[in-house]
Amino acid sequence: MLIQANPKLPMRSKTATREYYTQQLGFTDVSAADYDGYLIVEKDNIQLHFFIHPTLDPKENYGQVYIRTNDVVSLYEALQSRNAAIHPGGQLTTQPWGQKEFSLLDPDHNLLTFGQSV
């Protein structure tokens, strides 16, 4: 049986990725060991894994993950209070498919969409 998914996304800089996810989004670095090319961050029950990709062109990166939440409005407000940049086309909106959601791009243009059923 499937019990969990941990997306693996590309990063150009472990330092920049760690800073963004911990300082802007409130995740914690939970990497078991400090491997040069790998990072694991966690918030609540969500883990995101990152692998080093030094030649990644962010404008050509299509990494993305959809994260479900039980309080999308509070999360949106909390991230705004931390000055996390919301994707220009990803403001908090109720979508026709029954999700209230918003999106942001990390420093490597991995798209993070947070959503809640309405």
N, C-alpha and C positions, 0 to 999 in steps of 0.2 A: 504494500500500500504506500501511496505517496503521502508524505507528511510535511514537506517543506521545500521551498525553492529559494536558492541563493544566487541571484543574478551575478554574472561576472562581466564587468564593464571595463573598457580600456581607459588608461590614464597616461598622461605624458610625464607627470611629476607627482611622486608620492607625497612630497611635502605640500604642494598646492592642493592636492585632492584631500589630504588629511585635514588641512586647515579649513577648507570649504565645508566639508561635511561635519566637522566637529564645531567650528565657530559659527558658521552661518545656519546650519540645519539642526544642530543639537545632537548629532550622533556621537558615539563613543568609539574610539579605536580599540577594537578587541582582538587585534592580531595576536595569535599565540606566540609568534616569534617575529622578530624584526627582519623579515626577508626584504632585500633591496627592491625586488620587483613585484611585491604583492602587498595588498592592504585589505583589511576587513574592518568595516564599521557597522555599528548596530544601534538601533533605536527601537525601544519597546520590543516587539517580536520580529523585527525586520533586520536582516543582515544583507549588506551589499558587499560584494567582493570586487576588487580591482586588480588588474594586471598591467604591468608596465608596457607601454607601446610608445617609445620615444619618437617615432616618426609619424605618429598619428596627426592627420590634418583635421582639426576640429570641425571645419566646414564640410568635411566629407564623412564625419562620424554619424552613424545612424543608431548608436546604442540607445536603448530606451527600456524603461521599466514602469509598470503600472502598480502603484501601491495603494491598497485599500485601507481606509481608515473609518473609524466610527464617529469622528467629529471633525469633518473637513473644514468647517468654518473656523473653529478654534485653532487648528493647525495652520491654516492660511494666515490668520491674524498673528499667531506666534512667529511665523517666519517673516512676516512683514515687519514685526517689531525688532527682528534681528537684522533687518535690512537685506534680507535675501531677495535677489532680483527675480521677479516673476517673469516668465516667458511673455514677450509682447503679445502673443496670440493666445496666452494661457491663463487669463484672469479667471477668478472664481466664477463659474457659470454652471447653471443646470443644463445638461445636455439632453437632446431628444431621446437618447437611449436610456434615460432614467438614472443618470449619474450626475452628482454635483461634484465638479472637479476643477483643478487648476494644475498648471505645469510650470516647470522651471528647467533651465539648462545649467549643468555644472560646468566647470572651467574647460572641460574637454568636449562640451556639447552633447553629453549624454542627457537625454530627455527624461525627466522624472515627472510622472503624472500621478497626482494624489486624488483619489476619488471615494465617494460614499454614495450608496444607493439612496434614492429619494422615494 
